[in-house]
Amino acid sequence: MDSKNKLLLVVNPISGGSGKEQLIQEITEVLNHRKVVFTTYETTGEKDESHIRKIIETQSIQKIMVVGGDGTIQTVAKAVDKRDVALSLIPAGSANGLASNFQFPTTVEDQIDIALGDSYILLDMISINDHLCLHIADLGINATLIKNYENSEIRGKLGYALQTIPTLMESDLPYSFSLTIDDQTINLQGVMVAIANAKQFGTGAVINPEGQMDDGIFEVLIFKKLMLIDILKTLDEDSYRNPEFVECYPATKVSIACPSEVSLQVDGEFIGNVKRVSAELLSTKLKIMVPTQEPNNL
């Protein structure tokens, strides 16, 4: 890699609730062995976006390797803004929602191959109540689960599982929603409305089997009931989706209104309790490095 086109390694040292020293050492050794010129930046939670943007501007960065979860990817994506800078992902968060939608290899060596390669997609991005969404946002029971998870001490998938029963007890189901999708208005009750750019959550649940992250649309999914059999079917991408369980609408713009406040999350981050949600596809896309077999399968 030309020294004028350096790689930026962005590391969130606390994502996923564990230290990253061994992982960073392995990445550094591989990059040094390949004679890659790179700069390392560790996030602190304080002005990371502006610090990363300054490095991009002053050091002619063309690729950024992100070691962290969805929140770290969000921060880097905002820093990149409209620049022609490609992101590569080394999943190291609690759920790794966005990364779970790609067939990334598990070894650092192979992940770096992708980062330094030429295969990429131009990922669609969505603005949701002025928050950037790359993956999946939702209004309802899952957002309440994420809120409870953020307030708990146990990280990872176990942490999510432990909050399931408290979330069910807390939630006043079903919720009432009024949706305007492009020019169509829908009034109904349900347990969750998802705005999905991707196919699946980091847990492996495939809620949007038709989703493609670079097709110029997103899907609005209305989950009507908590039906155990159909929830289990989301673990199989190819299984039939019962219309009594979920309805799907392609969209580029949606407005959602609720008579009472409902929890909202965007890309795994609890935003707050809201009565209105406005989502619209952005004209800007984000370059993501992917395995060579991926571009036509997203």
C-alpha positions as CSV (number, residue, x, y, z in Angstrom):
1,M,0.0,0.0,0.0
2,D,1.4,3.4,-1.0
3,S,2.5,5.4,2.0
4,K,0.3,8.3,0.7
5,N,-2.7,6.1,1.0
6,K,-2.4,4.8,4.5
7,L,-4.8,2.6,6.3
8,L,-6.4,3.9,9.5
9,L,-7.0,1.3,12.2
10,V,-9.8,2.4,14.5
11,V,-10.1,0.4,17.7
12,N,-12.8,0.5,20.4
13,P,-10.9,-1.0,23.4
14,I,-14.0,-1.7,25.4
15,S,-16.5,-2.9,22.8
16,G,-18.0,-6.3,23.6
17,G,-16.9,-5.9,27.2
18,S,-13.4,-7.3,27.0
19,G,-9.9,-6.2,26.3
20,K,-8.6,-6.1,22.8
21,E,-4.8,-6.2,23.5
22,Q,-4.2,-9.7,22.0
23,L,-6.4,-9.0,19.0
24,I,-4.7,-5.6,18.3
25,Q,-1.3,-7.2,18.6
26,E,-2.2,-9.9,16.1
27,I,-3.6,-7.3,13.6
28,T,-0.5,-5.1,14.0
29,E,1.8,-8.0,13.4
30,V,0.0,-9.0,10.2
31,L,0.0,-5.5,8.9
32,N,3.7,-4.9,9.7
33,H,4.6,-8.3,8.1
34,R,2.8,-7.1,4.9
35,K,4.5,-3.7,5.1
36,V,1.2,-1.8,5.3
37,V,1.6,1.8,6.4
38,F,-1.1,2.5,9.0
39,T,-2.1,4.7,11.8
40,T,-3.9,3.5,15.0
41,Y,-6.6,5.4,16.7
42,E,-8.3,4.2,19.9
43,T,-11.8,5.6,20.7
44,T,-12.4,7.2,24.0
45,G,-16.0,8.3,23.7
46,E,-15.0,11.9,23.6
47,K,-15.0,13.7,20.2
48,D,-14.0,10.5,18.3
49,E,-15.9,11.5,15.2
50,S,-14.0,14.8,14.8
51,H,-10.6,13.2,15.7
52,I,-11.1,10.5,13.1
53,R,-12.2,13.0,10.5
54,K,-9.1,15.1,11.1
55,I,-6.9,12.0,10.6
56,I,-8.7,11.2,7.3
57,E,-8.1,14.7,6.1
58,T,-4.5,15.2,7.1
59,Q,-3.1,11.7,6.3
60,S,-4.7,10.9,3.0
61,I,-6.5,7.9,4.4
62,Q,-8.3,5.7,1.8
63,K,-9.2,2.7,4.0
64,I,-10.3,2.3,7.6
65,M,-10.2,-1.0,9.4
66,V,-12.8,-0.9,12.3
67,V,-12.3,-3.1,15.3
68,G,-15.5,-2.8,17.3
69,G,-19.2,-3.2,17.1
70,D,-22.0,-1.3,15.5
71,G,-21.5,1.9,17.5
72,T,-17.9,2.1,16.4
73,I,-18.9,1.6,12.8
74,Q,-21.5,4.3,13.2
75,T,-18.9,6.8,14.5
76,V,-16.5,6.0,11.7
77,A,-19.2,6.3,9.0
78,K,-20.1,9.7,10.3
79,A,-16.5,10.8,10.2
80,V,-16.1,9.5,6.6
81,D,-19.2,11.5,5.5
82,K,-19.2,11.8,1.7
83,R,-15.5,11.0,1.2
84,D,-14.3,8.1,-1.0
85,V,-13.0,6.1,2.0
86,A,-13.7,2.4,2.4
87,L,-14.4,0.7,5.7
88,S,-13.4,-2.9,6.5
89,L,-14.9,-4.6,9.6
90,I,-13.3,-6.8,12.2
91,P,-16.3,-7.7,14.4
92,A,-15.5,-7.1,18.1
93,G,-18.8,-5.8,19.7
94,S,-21.5,-7.4,21.7
95,A,-23.8,-8.4,18.8
96,N,-22.0,-7.2,15.6
97,G,-25.3,-6.7,13.9
98,L,-24.0,-5.2,10.6
99,A,-21.0,-7.5,10.3
100,S,-23.2,-10.5,10.8
101,N,-24.8,-9.9,7.5
102,F,-21.6,-10.6,5.6
103,Q,-19.8,-13.9,5.3
104,F,-16.7,-12.6,7.0
105,P,-14.0,-15.2,7.8
106,T,-13.1,-15.7,11.5
107,T,-9.3,-15.4,11.2
108,V,-7.5,-12.0,11.4
109,E,-5.3,-13.0,8.5
110,D,-8.3,-13.6,6.2
111,Q,-10.1,-10.5,7.5
112,I,-7.1,-8.4,6.6
113,D,-7.1,-9.9,3.1
114,I,-10.6,-8.5,2.7
115,A,-9.5,-5.1,4.1
116,L,-6.6,-4.8,1.6
117,G,-8.5,-6.3,-1.3
118,D,-10.6,-4.7,-4.1
119,S,-14.1,-6.1,-3.5
120,Y,-16.7,-3.8,-1.9
121,I,-20.3,-2.7,-1.9
122,L,-21.9,0.7,-1.7
123,L,-24.0,0.4,1.4
124,D,-27.3,2.2,1.6
125,M,-27.7,4.6,4.5
126,I,-30.9,5.8,6.2
127,S,-31.7,8.9,8.3
128,I,-34.0,8.0,11.2
129,N,-35.1,10.9,13.4
130,D,-31.8,12.5,12.3
131,H,-29.8,9.4,13.5
132,L,-27.7,7.5,10.9
133,C,-28.8,3.9,10.4
134,L,-26.7,1.4,8.5
135,H,-28.3,-1.8,9.7
136,I,-31.7,-2.1,11.4
137,A,-33.8,0.2,13.6
138,D,-37.0,-0.7,15.3
139,L,-39.8,0.7,17.4
140,G,-41.3,-1.5,20.1
141,I,-40.3,-4.6,22.1
142,N,-36.8,-5.1,20.7
143,A,-35.9,-1.5,21.4
144,T,-37.1,-2.0,25.0
145,L,-34.9,-5.1,25.3
146,I,-31.9,-3.1,24.1
147,K,-32.7,-0.3,26.7
148,N,-32.8,-2.9,29.4
149,Y,-29.6,-4.5,28.1
150,E,-27.8,-1.2,28.2
151,N,-28.8,-0.8,31.8
152,S,-27.5,-4.2,32.8
153,E,-24.0,-5.3,33.7
154,I,-23.8,-8.6,31.7
155,R,-22.6,-8.1,28.1
156,G,-22.9,-10.2,25.0
157,K,-25.7,-12.5,23.8
158,L,-26.2,-13.8,27.4
159,G,-26.9,-10.3,28.5
160,Y,-29.6,-9.9,25.9
161,A,-31.1,-13.3,26.9
162,L,-31.3,-12.4,30.5
163,Q,-33.3,-9.3,29.8
164,T,-36.0,-11.1,27.8
165,I,-38.4,-11.8,30.6
166,P,-38.1,-8.4,32.3
167,T,-38.8,-6.8,28.9
168,L,-41.9,-8.9,28.3
169,M,-43.2,-8.0,31.7
170,E,-42.5,-4.3,31.2
171,S,-44.0,-3.9,27.7
172,D,-47.6,-2.8,27.2
173,L,-48.4,-5.0,24.2
174,P,-49.7,-4.6,21.6
175,Y,-48.7,-1.1,20.5
176,S,-50.8,1.0,18.0
177,F,-49.0,2.3,14.9
178,S,-50.0,4.6,12.1
179,L,-47.5,4.3,9.2
180,T,-47.2,6.3,6.0
181,I,-45.0,4.4,3.6
182,D,-44.2,6.5,0.6
183,D,-47.9,7.4,-0.2
184,Q,-49.6,4.5,1.5
185,T,-51.1,4.8,5.1
186,I,-51.5,1.7,7.3
187,N,-53.1,1.7,10.8
188,L,-52.6,-1.4,12.9
189,Q,-51.4,-2.9,16.2
190,G,-48.3,-4.9,16.7
191,V,-45.3,-5.6,18.9
192,M,-42.6,-4.0,16.7
193,V,-42.0,-2.0,13.5
194,A,-38.6,-2.5,12.0
195,I,-36.8,-0.3,9.4
196,A,-34.4,-2.7,7.9
197,N,-31.5,-2.1,5.6
198,A,-30.0,-5.5,6.4
199,K,-31.3,-9.1,6.6
200,Q,-30.5,-10.1,10.2
201,F,-29.7,-9.1,13.8
202,G,-26.4,-10.0,15.3
203,T,-28.2,-12.7,17.2
204,G,-28.7,-14.5,13.9
205,A,-32.4,-13.8,13.7
206,V,-33.2,-13.2,10.0
207,I,-36.1,-10.7,10.1
208,N,-35.7,-9.4,6.5
209,P,-34.8,-12.3,4.2
210,E,-35.4,-10.2,1.1
211,G,-33.2,-7.4,2.3
212,Q,-30.2,-6.2,0.2
213,M,-28.0,-3.5,1.6
214,D,-27.1,-1.9,-1.7
215,D,-30.4,-2.0,-3.6
216,G,-31.6,1.6,-3.1
217,I,-34.5,0.7,-0.8
218,F,-35.1,-0.5,2.8
219,E,-37.9,-2.7,4.1
220,V,-40.5,-1.7,6.7
221,L,-41.5,-4.8,8.7
222,I,-44.6,-4.9,10.9
223,F,-44.5,-7.7,13.5
224,K,-48.1,-8.3,14.6
225,K,-47.8,-10.9,17.4
226,L,-45.3,-12.7,19.5
227,M,-45.6,-16.2,17.9
228,L,-42.9,-18.6,19.2
229,I,-42.9,-20.9,16.1
230,D,-42.5,-17.9,13.8
231,I,-39.8,-16.4,16.0
232,L,-37.8,-19.6,15.8
233,K,-38.3,-19.6,12.0
234,T,-36.3,-16.4,11.8
235,L,-33.2,-18.5,12.5
236,D,-33.6,-20.0,9.0
237,E,-33.3,-17.5,6.2
238,D,-35.2,-19.6,3.8
239,S,-38.2,-20.5,5.9
240,Y,-41.7,-19.2,5.1
241,R,-42.8,-15.9,6.8
242,N,-46.3,-16.1,8.1
243,P,-48.3,-13.0,7.2
244,E,-50.1,-13.3,10.5
245,F,-46.7,-12.8,12.1
246,V,-45.1,-10.2,9.9
247,E,-45.8,-8.0,6.9
248,C,-43.1,-6.4,4.7
249,Y,-43.2,-3.2,2.6
250,P,-40.3,-1.9,0.5
251,A,-39.8,1.9,1.0
252,T,-37.5,4.8,0.5
253,K,-39.4,6.9,3.1
254,V,-41.7,6.2,6.0
255,S,-43.3,8.1,8.9
256,I,-44.6,6.3,12.0
257,A,-46.9,7.8,14.6
258,C,-47.9,6.3,18.0
259,P,-50.6,7.5,20.4
260,S,-48.2,6.8,23.3
261,E,-44.5,6.7,23.6
262,V,-42.7,3.6,22.3
263,S,-39.0,2.6,22.6
264,L,-36.8,3.3,19.6
265,Q,-33.4,1.8,18.8
266,V,-31.1,2.5,15.9
267,D,-28.3,0.0,15.0
268,G,-28.3,-1.5,18.5
269,E,-28.4,1.8,20.4
270,F,-31.4,2.9,22.5
271,I,-32.5,6.3,21.3
272,G,-35.4,7.0,23.6
273,N,-39.2,6.8,23.9
274,V,-40.9,8.5,21.0
275,K,-44.3,9.1,19.5
276,R,-43.1,9.8,16.0
277,V,-40.4,8.4,13.7
278,S,-39.4,9.7,10.3
279,A,-37.0,7.7,8.1
280,E,-35.7,8.4,4.7
281,L,-33.0,6.8,2.4
282,L,-30.0,9.0,2.0
283,S,-28.4,9.8,-1.3
284,T,-25.0,9.1,0.1
285,K,-23.6,5.6,0.3
286,L,-20.9,4.0,2.3
287,K,-18.1,1.9,0.8
288,I,-17.7,-1.4,2.7
289,M,-15.0,-4.0,1.9
290,V,-16.5,-7.5,1.5
291,P,-15.4,-11.0,0.6
292,T,-15.2,-11.4,-3.2
293,Q,-18.2,-13.7,-3.4
294,E,-20.4,-11.2,-1.5
295,P,-21.4,-8.3,-3.8
296,N,-24.2,-10.1,-5.7
297,N,-25.6,-11.7,-2.5
298,L,-26.4,-8.7,-0.4
